[in-house]
Amino acid sequence: MNSPIETSKQTQQPEFSRPAAGDGGSFIHQQGKMMFCLDIDGTIVNHDGLMSEAVKQAGRAVVADGHTVVIATGRSLPAALPIVETFGITHGYAVCSNGGVTVRIDTSLEDGYEILDRRVFDPAPALEALGERLPTARYAIETSAGQFIATERFDDMSFGLHAEPVSFKEMKQAEAVRLVVNSDDSTAQDFAKAVEEIGLHGVTYAVGWSAWLDVSAAGVTKASSLEALRQRIGAPHESTLACGDGRNDIEMLQWAHRGVAMGQAVPEVVEVADETTGTVDEDGLVSVLYSVLEAG
C-alpha cells in the first residue's frame, strides 16, 4: 500500500462499474488461468520501495505462464508503471489510485497503455471541511487529466510526478481522482480524530498512522474496479486471487476467491483474508505465486 492505514471509512457501498462493450485490442483472460490482483507497497516491494530478485522472477514467471496479473495499488499510474514493466506485463491491466484509474497495458500503443476508466469526484466539499479543521496540512490532488497539483511541496513516491503548485482556491476547482492530505503538526491519533469529527460525506476515505488521508470518489475501492475488470475480461470469480497488506486492501481481499494477507498485515486485514503468507521482507508473495504455478 502507498501509505499505512489506521482507519478506513466508506460512506456507501461500492457500486461496480459496468464493463465496456469492448475496447479493440483488449487482453482477454485465458481459460484455466488465474487473475492475480497484487498490491505494490508492502506486497511486491518493501517499505523502502525495493523489489527483491525472488519477487521479480516469480512475477515474471506467472506472467510468462499466461496468467492475468493485475497491479492493484494506491499509487498513481506513473508510479505503478515501473512495476508493470519489471514484471514483464506487455499486455494486461492495472488498477491505480485505490480503484480511481483502470488502464489497459499494451506496449504497442504510443504511451504503452490506455485509460479505460477514471472515477472522479468534486473535492471542494471535502477540502472546505478539511481546510477549516486542518489549516496547516498539506493538500495534493491527482486530477482527472493525470496531473499532480499541491498547495505546497509534496514529495511522495506514490504519485510518480512532481507537484504543480496551486492555491487552495484553485485546488477546489479541480476534478479529482484522488485527494491526499498530510500533516506534520498532528499526531496520528489527533489527525485521525479530527478527520472522523469532520464527517466527510459523498467520498471514500482512509486515515493513516502517519497523519495521512486518502480520499476517493464515493464507493470506489480496489475491489469495485477489479470486479468491473473481471467482468470485462471474462475471468471467472473462482480464478481471482488477491494479495495485500493494508486496510485499503480489505475490500479486495474480501472480494477475491482467494484473499492472501502479507505476514506484516495488521489484524483487521488478516481477519478478512483466507490465508496469511510471509512478510514482505521474507518475500511472502513468492510462495503465493509459485503455489499456483506448481498446482498447474
Order of alpha helices (4+ residues) and beta strands (2+ residues): beta-beta-alpha-beta-alpha-beta-beta-beta-alpha-beta-beta-beta-alpha-beta-alpha-beta-beta-alpha-beta-alpha-beta-alpha-beta-alpha
